[in-house]
Amino acid sequence: MKKRETISKIAGGVLFLLMLVFGNPVLAQSDQALTLRLSRDFGFSSGTGRIQGAFSLTASGPENLERVDFKIDDQIIGEASQSPFRIRFNTDDYPLGIHTITATGHTSDGMSLKSNQFRVEFVSAEEGWQTAAKIALPIIGIVFGVMLVGFLFPLLFKGRKRIQLPAGASRTYGMLGGGICPKCDRPFALHVYGLNMVVGKYDRCPYCGRWSLVRRASLHELHAAEAAELEAEKSAAGLPVDSEEELRKQIDESRYL
């Protein structure tokens, strides 16, 4: 009797050592998992499980994964036989309401792997856009409100006060750069409160006080405009126009004033 107990203990110890060295076959099989991801391509997703439009299903698993069947309510809607294991579907092709999305993977050694599941609600396109509009409209309103405040601020608090600056005088254009007013042709530093448009900035000229769409100019263009306004003032006053070299010298000297 004691001899049998001793043999049993030895066999149990050997089995335990084999499990430690080679691992438990049952546990090794449980490590083989299939992960399913749901992503939006185009459409609406509330973030709470209500979706509408075009979506993609992507599965990932062990290296010996050969095929994945994608299902909605246990009905196969498509399969993928190579990585990345992905299909696309549109919620409009299925009845409205709550659905369960899953996938089943098949490995080269004959195993079947079940994925995680998504329980979502397919909604109509009208309902989806209405919900999206409720989320987007307040954000759009805030953005336009900030732009409107930036537009009205200089009108309400600065009025139409103009800056008196001698023609041809050097000026600092700052981080935003400078532009040339299309109304008076004088260069000025672009303002923070100006409205950014696609082709330029809707800004107020501090010299003539008028608003216009101004394109950001290069430093060379701004210096040329400084020289041009000085030349134009001299011509209007009937004074002899200096040479280009003299104009440039006067502009450089005005930087130190």
C-alpha positions in Angstrom: 0.0 0.0 0.0 2.8 2.4 1.0 4.6 1.4 -2.2 1.6 2.5 -4.3 1.3 5.8 -2.5 5.0 6.5 -3.1 4.7 5.7 -6.8 1.6 8.0 -7.0 3.5 10.9 -5.3 6.4 10.5 -7.6 4.2 10.4 -10.7 2.3 13.5 -9.4 5.6 15.3 -8.9 6.9 14.4 -12.3 3.6 15.6 -13.9 3.8 18.9 -12.0 7.4 19.4 -13.2 6.3 18.7 -16.8 3.6 21.3 -16.5 6.0 23.9 -15.2 8.5 23.2 -18.0 6.2 22.7 -21.0 3.1 24.5 -19.8 -0.5 23.4 -19.3 -2.0 22.5 -22.7 -5.4 23.7 -21.6 -4.1 27.0 -20.5 -2.0 27.4 -23.7 -5.2 27.0 -25.7 -7.0 29.6 -23.7 -4.3 32.1 -24.6 -5.3 32.0 -28.2 -7.8 34.8 -28.4 -9.5 36.6 -31.3 -9.9 40.4 -30.9 -12.6 42.2 -32.8 -12.5 46.0 -33.5 -15.3 48.2 -34.8 -14.4 51.5 -36.5 -16.3 54.2 -38.3 -15.5 54.9 -42.0 -18.3 57.4 -42.7 -21.4 58.2 -40.7 -22.6 58.7 -37.2 -21.5 57.2 -33.9 -22.8 58.5 -30.6 -20.2 56.9 -28.5 -22.9 55.1 -26.5 -23.6 52.3 -29.0 -25.9 54.1 -31.5 -24.4 54.0 -35.0 -25.4 54.7 -38.6 -23.4 54.6 -41.9 -20.3 52.8 -43.1 -18.2 50.8 -40.7 -15.3 48.4 -40.7 -14.7 45.2 -38.7 -11.1 44.1 -38.1 -10.0 40.9 -36.4 -6.6 40.0 -35.0 -5.5 36.7 -33.5 -2.7 34.1 -33.4 -0.1 33.8 -36.1 -1.8 30.6 -37.5 -5.1 32.4 -38.0 -6.4 31.4 -41.5 -9.9 32.7 -41.8 -12.4 34.9 -40.0 -16.1 34.9 -40.3 -17.9 38.2 -39.3 -21.4 38.0 -38.0 -24.3 40.2 -37.1 -26.8 38.4 -34.9 -25.1 35.0 -35.6 -25.6 35.5 -39.4 -22.4 35.6 -41.4 -22.1 38.9 -43.3 -18.6 38.3 -44.8 -15.3 36.6 -44.3 -11.6 37.4 -44.7 -8.9 34.9 -45.5 -5.8 37.0 -45.2 -4.3 39.7 -42.9 -5.6 42.2 -42.2 -8.8 40.3 -41.6 -11.2 43.1 -42.3 -14.6 43.7 -44.0 -16.8 46.7 -44.4 -20.6 47.0 -43.9 -23.3 49.6 -43.9 -26.0 49.8 -41.2 -28.6 50.9 -43.8 -28.5 47.3 -45.2 -29.9 45.9 -42.0 -33.0 46.4 -39.9 -33.0 49.2 -37.4 -32.7 48.3 -33.8 -30.2 46.5 -31.5 -27.8 44.0 -33.0 -24.9 41.9 -31.8 -21.7 41.9 -33.8 -19.2 39.1 -33.3 -16.5 37.1 -35.3 -15.3 33.5 -35.4 -11.7 32.7 -36.3 -10.3 29.5 -37.8 -6.7 28.5 -37.3 -4.5 26.2 -39.4 -4.6 23.5 -36.7 -8.4 23.3 -36.8 -9.2 25.5 -33.8 -12.2 27.9 -33.7 -11.8 31.1 -31.8 -14.7 33.3 -30.6 -14.2 37.1 -30.5 -15.4 39.7 -28.1 -18.8 41.2 -29.1 -20.3 44.6 -29.8 -23.9 45.3 -28.9 -25.0 48.3 -30.9 -28.2 50.0 -32.1 -28.6 50.7 -35.8 -30.4 54.1 -36.3 -31.8 55.8 -39.3 -29.8 58.3 -41.3 -32.2 61.1 -40.3 -31.9 60.3 -36.6 -28.1 60.0 -36.9 -27.6 63.4 -38.5 -30.1 65.1 -36.1 -28.1 63.7 -33.2 -24.8 64.8 -34.7 -26.2 68.3 -35.4 -27.1 68.6 -31.7 -23.5 67.9 -30.8 -21.8 70.0 -33.6 -24.0 73.1 -33.6 -23.0 74.3 -30.2 -19.3 73.9 -31.1 -19.8 75.8 -34.3 -21.7 78.5 -32.4 -18.8 78.9 -30.0 -16.2 79.2 -32.8 -18.2 81.8 -34.7 -18.9 83.6 -31.4 -15.2 84.0 -30.8 -14.6 85.1 -34.4 -17.4 87.7 -34.0 -16.0 89.1 -30.8 -12.6 89.3 -32.4 -14.2 91.3 -35.3 -16.3 93.7 -33.2 -13.7 94.3 -30.4 -11.5 96.8 -32.4 -14.7 98.5 -33.6 -16.2 98.9 -30.1 -13.1 99.7 -28.1 -10.7 101.2 -30.6 -13.2 102.9 -32.9 -11.7 104.2 -36.1 -8.6 105.8 -34.5 -5.8 105.9 -37.0 -2.1 105.7 -36.4 0.0 108.6 -37.7 3.3 107.2 -39.1 5.6 109.0 -41.5 5.7 107.5 -45.0 8.6 105.1 -45.5 9.2 104.7 -41.7 10.3 101.2 -40.7 7.9 99.2 -38.6 7.8 95.9 -36.7 5.5 93.2 -38.1 5.6 90.8 -35.2 5.0 87.0 -35.2 1.9 87.2 -37.4 3.8 89.0 -40.2 2.6 91.9 -42.2 0.3 92.7 -45.1 -0.3 95.6 -47.5 -3.6 97.4 -47.3 -5.3 97.2 -50.7 -7.0 100.5 -50.0 -4.1 102.8 -49.1 -1.2 100.5 -50.2 0.6 101.0 -46.8 2.2 98.0 -45.1 1.1 97.1 -41.5 1.4 94.4 -39.0 -1.4 91.9 -39.1 -3.6 91.9 -35.9 -4.6 89.0 -33.7 -8.3 90.0 -33.9 -8.3 89.8 -37.7 -10.5 87.0 -39.1 -8.5 84.2 -40.8 -10.0 83.4 -44.2 -8.9 80.9 -46.8 -7.0 83.3 -49.1 -5.9 85.9 -46.5 -6.9 87.7 -43.3 -9.9 90.2 -43.0 -8.1 92.9 -41.0 -8.2 96.6 -40.3 -5.6 99.0 -41.6 -4.3 101.2 -38.8 -3.5 104.0 -41.2 -6.7 104.4 -43.3 -9.0 102.7 -40.8 -10.7 100.5 -43.4 -11.3 96.8 -43.3 -10.3 94.6 -46.2 -9.0 91.1 -47.1 -5.2 91.3 -46.7 -2.8 88.7 -47.9 0.3 88.0 -45.8 3.3 89.6 -47.6 6.9 88.6 -47.5 9.5 90.8 -45.8 10.9 91.9 -49.2 7.4 93.0 -50.3 6.9 94.9 -47.1 10.1 96.8 -47.4 9.4 97.6 -51.0 6.0 99.0 -49.9 7.7 101.1 -47.3 9.9 102.6 -50.0 7.0 103.0 -52.4 4.9 105.0 -50.0 7.8 107.4 -49.3 8.3 107.9 -53.1 4.6 108.4 -53.6 4.5 111.1 -50.8 7.4 113.0 -52.3 5.8 112.9 -55.8 2.5 114.2 -54.4 4.4 117.0 -52.6 6.3 118.0 -55.8 9.6 117.1 -54.3 12.4 115.5 -56.4 12.2 111.7 -56.2 15.4 110.2 -54.7 17.2 107.4 -56.3 16.5 103.8 -55.1 19.8 103.8 -53.1 18.8 107.1 -51.3 15.3 105.8 -50.5 16.8 102.6 -49.1 19.3 104.7 -47.0 16.5 106.8 -45.6 14.4 103.8 -44.7 17.4 102.2 -42.9 18.1 105.4 -41.0 14.4 105.7 -40.0 14.7 102.3 -38.2 16.8 104.0 -35.5 14.3 106.9 -34.9 
